[in-house]
Amino acid sequence: MGVGENMKIEILGSGCPNCKKVVEITRKAIEETKVNAEIIKITNIGEIINYGVMSTPAIVINGEIKSYGRIPDIEEIKNWLKK
């Protein structure tokens, strides 16, 4: 990633409570790490399947699946954002 580029964070899920919780934790992790990042919510089941994800919520950072089928804790997300 070049200087000034936004990190692309995709949250894959149907909009269920767990998916919303992942969005909330991810936003907080972005604020705390002060990274430039854009959150995109993917709710279309066809798009989710295209990622090869069979259980949601899932987090994809710059095209790389980091987590699926669970709610990662904020420290785990912050570690992903720092790399």
N, C-alpha and C positions, 0 to 999 in steps of 0.2 A: 504494500500500500504506500502510495506517495504521500508527501506532506499535504495536509489539508483535506485529504480524502476521508469521506465518511465510511465507517465500518458498517456493513450491511448485516443486520440481525433479523432473521426471519423466525417468527413464532408460528409453528404449524399446529392447528387445532380447530375444533368446531366452535369454540367460544364458550366451552364449558367452564365451570368454576376453577378447575385446575389450570386451564389454559390462561384464564384471566390472572390467576395468581402468578404464573410464570412471567407474564407481561409486566406485572407490578414489580416483581423482584428484579427483573432485567432492567427496568427503568431506574430503579434505585441503585443498582450496580453501576449503571452508566453515569449517574450523577456523582456517585462516590469516587469513581475512577477518573472522572472528567475526560473520558474518551469521546471523540466525535463519532457518533453512531446513530443510525437510523433504524427504527423498529418497523418491520412490515409484518402485519398479521396475515397469514395464509389460512383461509377457512375452506377453500374449495377442495373437496375430497380428491378430485382428480389430480390437482397440483400436489397435494400431500403424498398421494400414491407415487407420483413421478419421482419423489425424493427417495422412495423405497422405505418410507416410514410406515409401519403398520400399527403403531400405537402412539397416541398423543397424550399430553403436549410434547412438542419437539422444539429444540432450538438449533438453528442453523446459522453459523457465523461465517460470512464471506464464502458461502457455498459448502462449508464443511459441517456435517451433522455432529453436534456436540453432545446432545442428550435427547432421549425420547422415552415416552411412557412413564415419566416421573417428574417430580418437581425438584430441580437442583437447588442447593442452598446458595445464598448470595455470595459467599466466599468462592465457591466453585465458579460461578459466573464471572466474578471479578478476575479470577485467574485466567479464564478464557479471553477476557477483554484485554488483558495486559500483554498477551502474546502477539 
